[in-house]
Amino acid sequence: MGTRLMLSSQTPPLKPHQPLHSNSPSFPLTKIHYTPSRKLIRGKRVHSTSRYGNFLDLKPEHQPEALDFDLPWCHPSDRARFDVIIIGAGPAGVRLAEQVSLYGVKVCCVDPDPLSVWPNNYGVWVDEFENLGLEDCLDKTWPMACVYVDDNKTKYLDRCYGRVSRRKLKERLIEGCVSNGVRFHKAKAWEVKHQEFESSVLCDDGVELKGSLVIDASGFGSRFIEYDKVRNQGYQIAHGVLVEVEEHPFDLDKMVLMDWRDSHLGNEPSLRVSNSRFPTFLYAMPFSSNLIFLEETSLVSRPALSYMEVKRRMVARLRHLGIRVKRVLEDEKCLIPMGGPLPRIPQNVMAIGGTSGVVHPSTGYMVARTMAVAPVVAFAIAECLGSTRMIRGKQLYAKVWNSMWPIEKRMVREFYSFGMETLLKLDLNGSRNFFNAFFDLKPYYWQGFLSSKLTLKELVWLSLSLFGHASNPSKFDITTKCPVPLAKMMGNIALEYKA
Ligand SMILES: Cc1cc2nc3c(=O)[nH]c(=O)nc-3n(C[C@H](O)[C@H](O)[C@H](O)COP(=O)(O)OP(=O)(O)OC[C@H]3O[C@@H](n4cnc5c(N)ncnc54)[C@H](O)[C@@H]3O)c2cc1C
């Protein structure tokens, strides 16, 4: 697939190779320190001074944006009763609203700002969006990805990667909602109450919405979903910036999935020591020679690695790579809870998205999976609340929860959580060895793993081949560090099976 460049309107219109200094808007040059000292490493120019500027001093220019839509709002007369009330208009909430309303189910979506363009930069594998017919909602694609295992080894992954156009995806889903008759209510859901066959959502503006099913799509900070096990999740923490730079060393036809190199910490002994134990990598989406999204990422840690530490490592890395930031167009703090137990299944409130446990326990990805699972959940809801409207209350909750988490999927998730527990135990060298072996697997396996598509049997096979491909130090790591998580996983699978 060829590379396209159509950035969302949030991004100032920069053209590849455009001489930015000539006509770009002014930026706070006084905050940037220059150095003439440069050397060449493996063909790329890098800077060797510690006075190369700190991009953290630059103020992000991004302002929140809104879609220009005439939304059908929820009128007082509608408030009597809906089939489904969805709390949250993030990717999960709007996708489910669009899908379930296709069946003529009466839906209301509540969000304090239903028209705002989502703030996060979402990346997906292009085939995942193609399979869902959503490929026109990507604003940039790269024909390949690459992984820098260390200074001497780079792996090239023959799989297209894309950045989601937050605007296009939301527009497309909202358009569907509007044409299927979804109503919106601009408020924050405050409390959910249940009767035998009906639930009500009390909003912070005093409005009470009533429906047969309440679905929580309010993201990771949800207050409406209950757990019956200790929540021992790990956390992905990352600092991401979309920046205008003078130049960067990355190829424009490859996104950088992971850069595990640590040579930038040569002059930072304390950062180097902590990075060796709790490593972070760089994730990069180069849009042009002077526009790039960069994210320093701790794949998973428990407790979460300090955000300040992540940022300090990123400053050192960019300085070493010779990336001089001229403007910060957007920044994002990424904190994603990963793994841990699923919500109690079933319960009166249904969940989708960040609240539902669908985030990939080993990678933190979720958008493509949520887009794919929403039609399945929508179908189950329609079977209960569609034209016959016979199934409500406990039967409805059980059917809908089981559509998202059938027993096989729960077991598979246990396996992915085992993957996360393993990653938690790996230091920098362990992580390098692990991903070196992982990306040597047949594409069917590593791609299937990253896209949550493998069956339990395939995951067992993947683990065995991973062990077979692993270097001796990796084998040692796996055999010494994995037995406890493995035993926990087996125990949890046995419990799921019994239930
Ligand atoms: C910075 C960042 C980057 C990420 N990048 C990726 C990525 O590249 N690829 C990927 O697959 N995943 C990524 N993720 C993970 C995940 O896909 C996102 O968190 C995604 O936004 C989750 O979607 P959601 O709809 O579940 O929740 P959210 O996007 O958090 O949306 C929740 C919505 O609910 C609303 N809301 C909250 N509380 C209430 C309430 N009480 N009443 C009414 N409305 C409420 C909020 O205003 C918001 O609109 C990223 C996460 C973060 C934080």
The ligand as an SDF file (V2000), in Angstrom:
LIG
                    3D

 53 58  0  0  0  0  0  0  0  0999 V2000
   -3.2080    8.8640   24.9920 C   0  0  0  0  0  0  0  0  0  0  0  0
   -3.7460    7.5230   24.5610 C   0  0  0  0  0  0  0  0  0  0  0  0
   -3.3420    6.9740   23.3410 C   0  0  0  0  0  0  0  0  0  0  0  0
   -3.8720    5.7490   22.9210 C   0  0  0  0  0  0  0  0  0  0  0  0
   -3.4550    5.2360   21.7220 N   0  0  0  0  0  0  0  0  0  0  0  0
   -4.0030    4.0940   21.2750 C   0  0  0  0  0  0  0  0  0  0  0  0
   -3.6320    3.5740   19.9990 C   0  0  0  0  0  0  0  0  0  0  0  0
   -2.7570    4.1130   19.3220 O   0  0  0  0  0  0  0  0  0  0  0  0
   -4.2470    2.4600   19.5410 N   0  0  0  0  0  0  0  0  0  0  0  0
   -5.2050    1.8270   20.2910 C   0  0  0  0  0  0  0  0  0  0  0  0
   -5.7650    0.8340   19.8240 O   0  0  0  0  0  0  0  0  0  0  0  0
   -5.5340    2.2660   21.5210 N   0  0  0  0  0  0  0  0  0  0  0  0
   -4.9630    3.3790   22.0350 C   0  0  0  0  0  0  0  0  0  0  0  0
   -5.3080    3.8380   23.2730 N   0  0  0  0  0  0  0  0  0  0  0  0
   -6.1840    3.0130   24.1300 C   0  0  0  0  0  0  0  0  0  0  0  0
   -7.6950    3.1890   23.8730 C   0  0  0  0  0  0  0  0  0  0  0  0
   -7.9520    2.8300   22.5470 O   0  0  0  0  0  0  0  0  0  0  0  0
   -8.2000    4.5990   24.1330 C   0  0  0  0  0  0  0  0  0  0  0  0
   -8.0910    4.8920   25.4970 O   0  0  0  0  0  0  0  0  0  0  0  0
   -9.6590    4.8400   23.6890 C   0  0  0  0  0  0  0  0  0  0  0  0
   -9.8680    6.2230   23.6840 O   0  0  0  0  0  0  0  0  0  0  0  0
  -10.6890    4.1950   24.5960 C   0  0  0  0  0  0  0  0  0  0  0  0
  -11.9520    4.4520   24.0310 O   0  0  0  0  0  0  0  0  0  0  0  0
  -13.2820    4.5160   24.9070 P   0  0  0  0  0  0  0  0  0  0  0  0
  -14.3670    4.9300   23.9900 O   0  0  0  0  0  0  0  0  0  0  0  0
  -13.4290    3.2640   25.6720 O   0  0  0  0  0  0  0  0  0  0  0  0
  -13.0140    5.6520   26.0150 O   0  0  0  0  0  0  0  0  0  0  0  0
  -12.6630    7.1840   25.8420 P   0  0  0  0  0  0  0  0  0  0  0  0
  -11.9830    7.4510   24.5740 O   0  0  0  0  0  0  0  0  0  0  0  0
  -11.9710    7.5580   27.1050 O   0  0  0  0  0  0  0  0  0  0  0  0
  -14.0840    7.9100   25.7810 O   0  0  0  0  0  0  0  0  0  0  0  0
  -14.9220    7.9780   26.9170 C   0  0  0  0  0  0  0  0  0  0  0  0
  -15.9770    9.0540   26.6790 C   0  0  0  0  0  0  0  0  0  0  0  0
  -16.8850    9.0070   27.7730 O   0  0  0  0  0  0  0  0  0  0  0  0
  -17.1040   10.3160   28.2740 C   0  0  0  0  0  0  0  0  0  0  0  0
  -17.4460   10.1940   29.6950 N   0  0  0  0  0  0  0  0  0  0  0  0
  -16.6210    9.9080   30.7280 C   0  0  0  0  0  0  0  0  0  0  0  0
  -17.3220    9.8730   31.8800 N   0  0  0  0  0  0  0  0  0  0  0  0
  -18.6110   10.1340   31.5460 C   0  0  0  0  0  0  0  0  0  0  0  0
  -19.8180   10.2390   32.3050 C   0  0  0  0  0  0  0  0  0  0  0  0
  -19.8310   10.0640   33.6320 N   0  0  0  0  0  0  0  0  0  0  0  0
  -20.9600   10.5330   31.6500 N   0  0  0  0  0  0  0  0  0  0  0  0
  -20.9770   10.7060   30.3030 C   0  0  0  0  0  0  0  0  0  0  0  0
  -19.8680   10.6190   29.5450 N   0  0  0  0  0  0  0  0  0  0  0  0
  -18.6970   10.3360   30.1590 C   0  0  0  0  0  0  0  0  0  0  0  0
  -15.8030   11.0570   28.0160 C   0  0  0  0  0  0  0  0  0  0  0  0
  -16.0430   12.4520   27.9610 O   0  0  0  0  0  0  0  0  0  0  0  0
  -15.4060   10.4690   26.6500 C   0  0  0  0  0  0  0  0  0  0  0  0
  -16.0000   11.1910   25.6030 O   0  0  0  0  0  0  0  0  0  0  0  0
   -4.7950    5.0500   23.7320 C   0  0  0  0  0  0  0  0  0  0  0  0
   -5.1660    5.5980   24.9710 C   0  0  0  0  0  0  0  0  0  0  0  0
   -4.6470    6.8090   25.3840 C   0  0  0  0  0  0  0  0  0  0  0  0
   -5.0680    7.3660   26.7350 C   0  0  0  0  0  0  0  0  0  0  0  0
  1  2  1  0
  2  3  1  0
  2 52  2  0
  3  4  2  0
  4  5  1  0
  4 50  1  0
  5  6  2  0
  6  7  1  0
  6 13  1  0
  7  8  2  0
  7  9  1  0
  9 10  1  0
 10 11  2  0
 10 12  1  0
 12 13  2  0
 13 14  1  0
 14 15  1  0
 14 50  1  0
 15 16  1  0
 16 17  1  0
 16 18  1  0
 18 19  1  0
 18 20  1  0
 20 21  1  0
 20 22  1  0
 22 23  1  0
 23 24  1  0
 24 25  2  0
 24 26  1  0
 24 27  1  0
 27 28  1  0
 28 29  2  0
 28 30  1  0
 28 31  1  0
 31 32  1  0
 32 33  1  0
 33 34  1  0
 33 48  1  0
 34 35  1  0
 35 36  1  0
 35 46  1  0
 36 37  1  0
 36 45  1  0
 37 38  2  0
 38 39  1  0
 39 40  1  0
 39 45  2  0
 40 41  1  0
 40 42  2  0
 42 43  1  0
 43 44  2  0
 44 45  1  0
 46 47  1  0
 46 48  1  0
 48 49  1  0
 50 51  2  0
 51 52  1  0
 52 53  1  0
M  END
$$$$
